[in-house]
């Protein structure tokens, strides 16, 4: 096997070849330049030279845990106090809507919304201005005040069934102000920033059903579904809501198999009491139903999140 010439030898060979072509000795600098150029071509064209490493561009599939992390921290409008939030909302909501918060049965207060925003459970946005409107500074403030804000919430829905296939639903709730709020939907919980659906589901079982042991809860693999609903909120009349619903099925031990029962809420109350004038859930009332169709029916028949 004939080895390729070394680089110094290739340079000398190129220099000698170039010298033989010229009738008189060329300038040394010009000779070195052409010799270097020919040496470079010899090296580049050398079939024995080592090829550059190839990049590995294979696509990686995300593990199941990473795929379920569907509620990353997201930017939202920020307010320093419930009062600043109220002042900002008042000109942007329908007349009388804000005054009904906390006074109409089943509604929450501005303090509740401010707590949700502060804890990252809710995001508040202004939809983009219409395309036919000018973006001049003189129109921007007027355009914003005429735009109704949108509240966005990521919700984990846990579908729990008993041994005969009946679904557990939260039929109604007792609130801290003594009023009763109708629900009629499966166990659900607002998700926190960066929280996985699995973690939110376990927290919902712990806070609303009072089952702290994770060994008593078995999440069904392959049951995860997500969809989006936009509708009016019962908790905040006049404020449209976009619900990103993450549902998962679970098997939970230590629950009554039949009849109705109630549980104490342990995830709300402390922050609400410290703020004042905030409504929170004290008690949940549960029952098993047989005729719930999770494919065609809406989880949020009564949107009170």
KOLVO-651774 format. One record per atom (N, C-alpha, C, O): residue in three letters; x, y, z. Coordinates in pm, whole numbers, plus 50000, padded with zeros to 5 digits. Atoms other than C-alpha are relative to their C-alpha. Example, Ala and Ser with C-alpha at 12.3 -4.5 7.8 and 13.67 -1.06 7.14 Angstrom:
Ala500894988150000Ala512304955050780Ala500905012050000Ala501945011850066Ser499184988149994Ser513674989450714Ser499235010950073Ser499745022050090
//
This chain:
Unk500854987950000Unk500005000050000Unk500875012550000Unk501795013650082Unk499194987750013Unk501415034049897Unk499405010850088Unk498255014850069Unk500484989749908Unk501125060050173Unk500045013649932Unk500875015849844Unk500004986550057Unk500295096150085Unk501225007650042Unk501735005250151Unk498804992249963Unk503195120650083Unk499695008950118Unk498575013850134Unk500164991249885Unk503745140450400Unk499865014349952Unk500195017549838Unk500214986150038Unk502915177250403Unk501295007249965Unk501315014449865Unk498764993150039Unk506575190050407Unk500524995249865Unk500985003249784Unk499515005350127Unk507505166750122Unk499135005249884Unk499655008649778Unk500904995050104Unk504435177349924Unk500315014549966Unk500205018449850Unk499654986150026Unk505475213649962Unk501255001449917Unk501325009549826Unk498764999550078Unk509005207149836Unk499764995749856Unk500305001649762Unk500315004950134Unk507635187449541Unk499305010749916Unk499625012649799Unk500724989550071Unk505265215649448Unk500925011549963Unk500795017449856Unk499074989150027Unk508055241249474Unk500924996649884Unk501195005049798Unk499125004050109Unk510355221349247Unk499285000149867Unk499845004349766Unk500785000350123Unk507595216548992Unk499755014149947Unk499835016649827Unk500264986350041Unk506785253348988Unk501265006649945Unk501195014249849Unk498734994150043Unk510485262948952Unk500364995549859Unk500905003249779Unk499675005250133Unk510855240648647Unk499195006749890Unk499605006649774Unk500854993650100Unk508065259548471Unk500435014149968Unk500095019349862Unk499594986150019Unk509665293848508Unk501375000649933Unk502264992849970Unk498714998950068Unk512535304648276Unk501085005750088Unk502265003050066Unk499024994049910Unk514235324248553Unk499534998150143Unk498334996250165Unk500435002249860Unk514225320748934Unk498965010450041Unk499225022450030Unk501034990549956Unk511005336249066Unk500335005850136Unk501215000850205Unk499814994449864Unk510835358049376Unk499674989450104Unk498724981850085Unk500235010449897Unk511025336349694Unk498595000550057Unk497974990150080Unk501334999149939Unk507765349849836Unk498944994249908Unk498054987049955Unk500985005250095Unk505795341949519Unk500074984949992Unk499054978149982Unk499825014550004Unk507305306949511Unk499354993350121Unk498704983050106Unk500575005849878Unk506265299949872Unk498485000449998Unk497824991150046Unk501464998850003Unk502705312349811Unk499404989149913Unk498444982549953Unk500545010350090Unk502125289249514Unk500274986150054Unk499444977250037Unk499715013149942Unk503815260349690Unk499004996750110Unk498524985350119Unk500975002449893Unk501515264449990Unk498624996949944Unk497914988349996Unk501335002350059Unk498425266249768Unk499894986049942Unk498884979349961Unk500035013450057Unk499335234349582Unk500034989350109Unk499394978950095Unk499985009549889Unk500125216749911Unk498634998550062Unk498204987450096Unk501355000549942Unk496705225950044Unk499064991749912Unk498264983949963Unk500855007750090Unk495015211749733Unk500304985250008Unk499404976950001Unk499625014249989Unk496955179449766Unk499414993850125Unk498914982650122Unk500535005249874Unk495895175550129Unk498484998549992Unk497944988550038Unk501465000550008Unk492225183950055Unk499534988549913Unk498584981549949Unk500405010450093Unk491995160049763Unk500504986250042Unk500164976249978Unk499425012749959Unk493875132749951Unk498914990550048Unk498204993650144Unk501055009149957Unk491575102649976Unk500274993650134Unk499374987850195Unk499665006249873Unk493455091150286Unk499805009350118Unk499975005250232Unk500204990649890Unk492685122450487Unk498764996350080Unk497804990850026Unk501105003849909Unk490385118050787Unk498815009049977Unk498965021249985Unk501184991650023Unk486815130050713Unk499555006650130Unk499795001250238Unk500484993249879Unk485255155050956Unk498894991950066Unk498154984849998Unk501045007549929Unk483005140451225Unk498615004649958Unk498395016449933Unk501384996950038Unk479295138751138Unk499175002450125Unk499314995550226Unk500854996749887Unk476735154451368Unk498874989850011Unk498304985449911Unk501115009149976Unk474185131751526Unk498735008150013Unk498525014650116Unk501204991750002Unk470865148051435Unk498734992050025Unk497644996149984Unk501195007949970Unk468535120851557Unk499095007350098Unk499575013450193Unk500984993649912Unk465355133951720Unk499784991550122Unk499644979350114Unk500245007149875Unk464865124952081Unk498535000650035Unk497895011050020Unk501375000149950Unk461495114552212Unk500025002950148Unk500854997650221Unk500044996149860Unk460565129952545Unk499464988750085Unk498554981550044Unk500545010249910Unk460035106852841Unk498605003850043Unk498235015550035Unk501394997149962Unk456445103852968Unk499885010950104Unk498955018950098Unk500084989849895Unk457185125653273Unk500145014049941Unk499465023349982Unk499814986850061Unk458435154053054Unk498825003849914Unk498475015649907Unk501134997050086Unk455495151152816Unk498825005250081Unk498025013150030Unk501144996049920Unk453055156253103Unk500215013450067Unk499305018550132Unk499754987149937Unk454695188453220Unk499435011049912Unk500145018049840Unk500714991650095Unk452085209053043Unk499655013750055Unk498955021349989Unk500334986849947Unk451875239253268Unk501275007550039Unk501515009650158Unk498774992749969Unk455185258153240Unk499685014050050Unk498595019250024Unk500234986149960Unk455575292353401Unk499755008749879Unk500455007449779Unk500384992150117Unk453965317653169Unk499795014650040Unk499355017350152Unk500174985949968Unk453885355853153Unk498525003750010Unk497694998049940Unk501364995549984Unk450735373453265Unk500025014250054Unk501075019250095Unk500104986849940Unk449505407353379Unk500184998950151Unk499644989850214Unk499675000549857Unk450765415053730Unk499455012650066Unk499525023650011Unk500594988849924Unk449085436853993Unk500544999550143Unk500684988950202Unk499364999149867Unk450555449054321Unk499044997350114Unk499474993750224Unk500985001549892Unk447325446654519Unk498634997049940Unk498404999549822Unk501375001850050Unk443655436554491Unk499365013049954Unk498555012949862Unk500574987150037Unk442805473654471Unk500455004149860Unk499655009149781Unk499524996550134Unk445025479154166Unk499374991149894Unk499104995649783Unk500685009150092Unk443475448554002Unk498575004549976Unk498095004449862Unk501374995450012Unk439975461754072Unk499915012649914Unk499025013849829Unk500004987750078Unk440815496153929Unk500264997149852Unk499715003949765Unk499705003350139Unk442195479953614Unk498824992749933Unk498574994849814Unk501105007950057Unk439215456453565Unk498745008249976Unk498025005949880Unk501294993150002Unk436405481153626Unk499645005949864Unk498525003649819Unk500414994450131Unk436515500053290Unk500014989749888Unk499584992849777Unk499865010050106Unk437135467653097Unk498944989050007Unk498844980949915Unk501045010149986Unk434235446153223Unk498635006249972Unk498475018449981Unk501354994750022Unk430535449353140Unk499495007350123Unk499885003850235Unk500534992549885Unk428635474153362Unk499354990850104Unk498544982350070Unk500605007849890Unk427755459153700Unk500634986550023Unk500334980050123Unk499415013349984Unk429855427753649Unk500894999150123Unk500764989850203Unk499065000349887Unk432565436253900Unk499275001150134Unk499674995050232Unk500764998349876Unk429995446854161Unk499324987250045Unk498994985750163Unk500665012649963Unk428445412054151Unk500974989850059Unk500534979950117Unk499035009549948Unk431685394754247Unk499964999950153Unk500125010350218Unk500035001549854Unk431405381654601Unk498665003350062Unk498475001150182Unk501334997049946Unk427795393254638Unk498944990449945Unk498044986550018Unk500925009950056Unk425925370054401Unk500414986050049Unk501604983250059Unk499695013449949Unk425675333954531Unk500924992349905Unk500704992249784Unk499085008350078Unk428525311554414Unk501135007449934Unk501975001149870Unk498924992450063Unk430785339954299Unk501145002350097Unk500985001050218Unk498834996749920Unk434255348954420Unk500265015049992Unk499585022249919Unk499714985749992Unk435785382954496Unk501255003649920Unk501964994849870Unk498774995350064Unk438515404254341Unk501214994750075Unk502234991650014Unk498895005349921Unk440745392554628Unk500334985749958Unk501514981949953Unk499765013650046Unk440295356554510Unk500794999849869Unk501754992249853Unk499314999550129Unk441365365454157Unk501445004850018Unk502344999649953Unk498654995049975Unk444365384854288Unk500884989050060Unk502054987950025Unk499245011249943Unk445445354554496Unk500364989949891Unk501494985049887Unk499735009350109Unk445135331954190Unk501135005149910Unk502004997549870Unk498954994150084Unk447285355853986Unk501344999850072Unk502374996850012Unk498754999549922Unk449865359254264Unk500634986250012Unk501864985150012Unk499495013649985Unk450205321554302Unk500244993049866Unk500724981649864Unk499765005850131Unk450365315353927Unk498974989849956Unk499184982949857Unk501045009550037Unk447165294653918Unk499145005249884Unk498494997449815Unk500804993650105Unk445525319153678Unk500855010249927Unk501725016649986Unk499354989750080Unk446785341053396Unk498935009349943Unk497855004849906Unk500934990050052Unk445105373053281Unk500645006749880Unk501765011749888Unk499474994750124Unk445555385152924Unk499025009849938Unk497825009449965Unk500824991850089Unk444315411952689Unk500134994249860Unk501244993749807Unk499915005250137Unk443445396552350Unk500605010449908Unk500485022449932Unk499354991050095Unk445335411352056Unk498975009349937Unk497845005049910Unk500934990650065Unk443745442751903Unk499624994949862Unk500384987649798Unk500455004150133Unk441745437451587Unk500945005549894Unk501535016249911Unk499024996550102Unk443795439151270Unk499675013049927Unk500565019449871Unk500364988050074Unk441825468251124Unk500135012750083Unk499835023750036Unk499804988349915Unk442605491051418Unk501425005249987Unk502354997349968Unk498674994150006Unk445545515351409Unk500724997650131Unk500094997150236Unk499205002049879Unk448385509651656Unk500625013150046Unk501605012950121Unk499484987249956Unk448975546951704Unk499835001550150Unk498894996150209Unk500024998449855Unk449715557452060Unk498705006250048Unk498245003150158Unk501244993349958Unk446585578952070Unk498844990250010Unk497894992650085Unk501095009849997Unk444405548152009Unk500274988450093Unk499354980850124Unk499635012049925Unk446295522952224Unk499254999150133Unk498684988650164Unk500675000449870Unk444855532352565Unk498514997749984Unk497924989950058Unk501435001850025Unk441315535052427Unk499704985749956Unk498704979949997Unk500195013650050Unk441695501552249Unk500084989950113Unk499304980450117Unk499845009149888Unk442875484452568Unk498785000450092Unk498344990050141Unk501134998849910Unk439985497952774Unk498724994249940Unk497804990850013Unk501165005750064Unk437485485352518Unk500134984949982Unk499194978449935Unk499765014350014Unk439005450152522Unk499754992950131Unk500354996450233Unk500295007749879Unk437575425552774Unk501134990250024Unk501514982949933Unk498895009249972Unk440385406152947Unk499544985449989Unk498354982449993Unk500235014450006Unk440665368452917Unk500774993350113Unk501974995650131Unk499385007749891Unk441355345953214Unk500304985949952Unk499414979049902Unk499595013350044Unk443315314353136Unk500394991550120Unk501144996050208Unk499775008949886Unk443415284653374Unk500334986049949Unk499604980549866Unk499705014150023Unk445135250753349Unk499394992050115Unk499654994750232Unk500735007749899Unk442975225153530Unk500314985249984Unk500254979749874Unk499835014549997Unk443795189453628Unk498684993750043Unk498154997150149Unk501265006849972Unk440685167253618Unk500294985350026Unk500904978549943Unk499725013849960Unk440835133853799Unk498694992149997Unk497784994750075Unk501205008250014Unk438235108253691Unk500184987250081Unk500954978350044Unk499925011349908Unk437775083353974Unk498744991649986Unk497634996949992Unk501155009150013Unk435525052953930Unk500094989350108Unk501174985450153Unk500045010949902Unk434385026554176Unk500054986549927Unk500254986049806Unk499855013450057Unk434394988954121Unk498964996849893Unk499214988349808Unk501035002650101Unk431174989753914Unk500035010249887Unk499165010049799Unk499824990650110Unk432375018453691Unk499335013450017Unk499415021749926Unk500634987049978Unk430425047453843Unk501075010650024Unk502145007850080Unk499044989049992Unk432155081253833Unk499725008550123Unk498575011550155Unk500124991349884Unk432825102454141Unk499945014649955Unk500825019149882Unk500134985850034Unk431605138554106Unk499805008350126Unk499235003750226Unk500184990249893Unk431705168754332Unk498665006949974Unk498585016149892Unk501354995250032Unk427975176154342Unk499815014650041Unk499225022349965Unk500094986049956Unk428175208554545Unk501035002550110Unk501614993250165Unk499004996049902Unk430405227854784Unk499415010050098Unk498555018150063Unk500354990049899Unk429935247355106Unk501145010250005Unk502285006650032Unk498994989550002Unk431765280755084Unk500135006650136Unk499295004850224Unk499714993849871Unk433245301355366Unk498985010550039Unk498855013750158Unk501024990049967Unk430475327455341Unk498654993850028Unk497655000850045Unk501245007049968Unk427845300855407Unk499154996349881Unk498164989149896Unk500775003450119Unk426575298355050Unk500424986349946Unk501514981349974Unk499745013150062Unk426365265854855Unk500165002049850Unk499345008749787Unk499734998750143Unk427845263554507Unk499854986449934Unk500464976649978Unk500175012550074Unk426715236754262Unk501224997549912Unk501835006749858Unk498855003750083Unk429425217654077Unk499604989749894Unk499524993049776Unk500415010350094Unk428365184553919Unk501094995949902Unk500814994349783Unk498895003850088Unk431775175053781Unk501044991950079Unk501014992050202Unk498985008049930Unk434735152053861Unk500955008650083Unk500975020950071Unk498974993549920Unk437485160654107Unk500915008249909Unk501405003149808Unk499174991350084Unk439465190153967Unk500785009750087Unk500405012750200Unk499124991149926Unk442245213554072Unk500735009149903Unk501245004549800Unk499204990850081Unk443845244853926Unk501484996350014Unk501984994150125Unk498605003949998Unk447415236653829Unk500905012050030Unk500595023449996Unk499014989749970Unk450415255953952Unk501095000349894Unk501274990449823Unk498964999150104Unk453275268353730Unk501044988950015Unk501554986650125Unk499005010649999Unk455615239853636Unk499534986850056Unk500314977350060Unk500515012349938Unk453385213553797Unk499564990149893Unk498944993949794Unk500445010250094Unk452825180653616Unk498544996450030Unk498024999250137Unk501385004549980Unk449365166253567Unk499954989650112Unk499024989750193Unk499975010149896Unk450335136953788Unk500085006250140Unk499355002350231Unk499864993449869Unk451455159654073Unk498745007650038Unk498335007350154Unk501234992649972Unk448335181254043Unk498874990450039Unk498064993450126Unk501045009849967Unk446125150154049Unk500184994850141Unk499204993550215Unk499745004849864Unk447785137054365Unk499685010850103Unk499165007850210Unk500314989049908Unk447455171354528Unk498495001750014Unk498005004450123Unk501464998849993Unk443755172654438Unk499404989150090Unk498524991950170Unk500495010949916Unk443155138754598Unk500315002850147Unk499495000050235Unk499594997249862Unk445055149754908Unk499195011450061Unk498735010350175Unk500634988149944Unk443425184054951Unk498474999150003Unk497855004550094Unk501475000050008Unk439825176354848Unk499364987250051Unk498234987350099Unk500545012749949Unk439385139754940Unk500634995850132Unk500164986550197Unk499385003049871Unk441705139355241Unk500834987550002Unk501104982150109Unk499175012250007Unk443805109855119Unk501435004449971Unk501765007949858Unk498654994750012Unk447425119255181Unk500994989649947Unk501994993349886Unk499055010450040Unk449085085655109Unk499954998049849Unk498924994149794Unk499965001850145Unk450195084454746Unk499874985349961Unk499504982249848Unk500135014350029Unk450255046454772Unk498554995849983Unk498274985149928Unk501425003050013Unk446445047554789Unk499435004849867Unk498265002349837Unk500464994450127Unk446235064754449Unk500814993749886Unk502044994049887Unk499375005950117Unk446975047054121Unk499485007049875Unk498305005949841Unk500364993250124Unk446985068053804Unk500044990049885Unk500994982349872Unk500145009750109Unk445855048453497Unk500885004249883Unk500685015049828Unk499144996450113Unk448575047953226Unk499205001249870Unk498274993549846Unk500644998250129Unk447515060452885Unk498645006750004Unk497975007449901Unk501334993949989Unk444405078053015Unk500025015249987Unk498975021649993Unk499894985450005Unk445705113752979Unk499405005749872Unk499675000949762Unk500594992650111Unk443685137252756Unk500055014950031Unk500055018850147Unk500014985649980Unk443785174852702Unk499095006349895Unk499085002249780Unk500824992250093Unk441295198852546Unk499765013850060Unk500055016250177Unk500174986049960Unk440345235552564Unk498535003849989Unk497875000649890Unk501364994650002Unk437015251652653Unk500065014850031Unk500835019150117Unk500134985749972Unk436145288552642Unk498545003050029Unk497675000349948Unk501384996849961Unk433065300452828Unk500035009850117Unk501095012950171Unk500114990649887Unk431815324453093Unk500264992650131Unk499964980750143Unk499725005749869Unk432905318253449Unk498925003850099Unk498525015550108Unk500964997349894Unk430385314853730Unk500665007350116Unk500035015550183Unk499294993749889Unk433035325453981Unk500225015049978Unk500155022850073Unk499734986050031Unk433785358353803Unk499115004349882Unk499575004249768Unk500924996050109Unk430735370353601Unk500565011549917Unk501135021049970Unk499544989650091Unk431595391153296Unk501424998449952Unk501855005449861Unk498615002250038Unk435155378053272Unk500114986649925Unk500014976049987Unk499915012550077Unk435555352552989Unk501194991650048Unk502194996950097Unk498965009149953Unk437645321953071Unk500354989949893Unk499504985449817Unk499505010850085Unk439755297652874Unk500564989250092Unk501534991450164Unk499605011249916Unk440085263953046Unk500794990049917Unk500284984649819Unk499205010650061Unk442925240952941Unk499874988050093Unk500454987750201Unk500405011149915Unk441625207953075Unk500904988049977Unk500954982549867Unk499125011850004Unk444105180153153Unk499344989150084Unk499344989850207Unk500735010449927Unk442155148753245Unk500824987250005Unk501564983949913Unk499315012749980Unk443525116153382Unk499124991350090Unk498464996450180Unk500785009349919Unk441865085353529Unk500844994850115Unk502064993650105Unk499295004749881Unk442745072353874Unk499154990050076Unk497924990450072Unk500645009249906Unk441935044354114Unk500445004050141Unk501635004750170Unk499714995149866Unk441695055754475Unk499414990550103Unk498224987350099Unk500465008849893Unk441475033054776Unk499415008250115Unk499565020450120Unk500554994249876Unk439665040355105Unk498845009449977Unk498525017350065Unk501184991850024Unk436685057354940Unk498754991350014Unk498784979449983Unk501265007549998Unk433065047055005Unk499614995649860Unk499705003549766Unk500335005650131Unk431905024754719Unk498635004449952Unk498375004249831Unk501364996350038Unk428295036554722Unk499555012050081Unk500185015950179Unk500624989149925Unk426085065354834Unk500735013149987Unk501595014849901Unk499414986649999Unk427045101354908Unk500825001950126Unk500544995850229Unk499154997149884Unk429715114455141Unk500595013949983Unk500505019749875Unk499424986550003Unk431495147155226Unk501414999750058Unk501764990950136Unk498634998649951Unk435085158055292Unk500305014850027Unk499685023649969Unk499564986449969Unk436775188855438Unk501115004249903Unk502014996349874Unk498964994550087Unk438845210755205Unk501205004350085Unk501035011550184Unk498804996449925Unk442455214155327Unk500975008849921Unk501985013349976Unk499074992350082Unk444065233155039Unk499675014749990Unk500435022349930Unk500404986050005Unk442235266255081Unk499725005150140Unk499484997350233Unk500404993849874Unk441575290755361Unk501075008450065Unk500795019550110Unk498954992849928Unk444925301355505Unk500345013249932Unk500355023749996Unk499664987850072Unk445895326355235Unk498785009149988Unk498895021250003Unk501224992050016Unk442295337355180Unk499665007750128Unk499245019250120Unk500294993149875Unk441845345655549Unk501005011250027Unk500645021450086Unk498994989649977Unk445105365555556Unk499755012249913Unk500075023449952Unk500304988850090Unk443975386955261Unk498735007250043Unk498655019450039Unk501284994249962Unk440425392055384Unk499065001449882Unk499505003849769Unk501044998550103Unk437145393355189Unk500194990449883Unk499774993449771Unk499845010150103Unk438125362254993Unk499164987850037Unk499144983550153Unk500875011549978Unk435735332954953Unk500794987349971Unk501564986949875Unk499315012650025Unk437035297354980Unk499094988350037Unk498094990050106Unk500805012149978Unk435695261754991Unk500324994150137Unk501484992550174Unk499835006649871Unk435135246155332Unk499724985149993Unk500364977150062Unk500435014050000Unk433455213455240Unk499554995849860Unk498925003549788Unk500425005950127Unk432915190754938Unk498964989150026Unk499034981950125Unk501035010349991Unk429885168554883Unk500094991549872Unk499964996649761Unk499715009050111Unk430485138054664Unk498884989849982Unk498144986450075Unk500925011050029Unk428335112154492Unk500474992649875Unk501224998149794Unk499675008350115Unk428685084154237Unk498865000749897Unk497694999649932Unk501024999650104Unk426895087153903Unk500334989749892Unk501504986449870Unk499835010650098Unk426355061053631Unk499895004849856Unk500354997949765Unk500334996150137Unk425315081253326Unk500875011249948Unk500425018949863Unk499114989350046Unk428295104453275Unk500744995449876Unk501374984849877Unk499325003150125Unk429645104352920Unk501195009449985Unk501025020949946Unk498814991650004Unk433215117352930Unk500415004049861Unk501205013349845Unk499594996750137Unk433535117752550Unk499175011349941Unk499695020049872Unk500864989850060Unk430525139152460Unk499605010850098Unk499335022150057Unk500424990149902Unk429675156752785Unk501125009450036Unk502305006450016Unk499024990149959Unk431405187552916Unk500354998050146Unk499464995550228Unk499605000849861Unk433435185753234Unk499525012150078Unk499255011350198Unk500324987649932Unk432525221453310Unk498585004649966Unk498385015549914Unk501374995850021Unk428755221453285Unk499675012250083Unk498845020450044Unk500154988349915Unk428935246553571Unk501415005450025Unk502115000650114Unk498614995349999Unk432135266453520Unk500265008850119Unk500185021150109Unk499784992249877Unk432935277053875Unk501414999050050Unk501655000350170Unk498605000149956Unk436685273553881Unk500515014250010Unk501675016450045
//
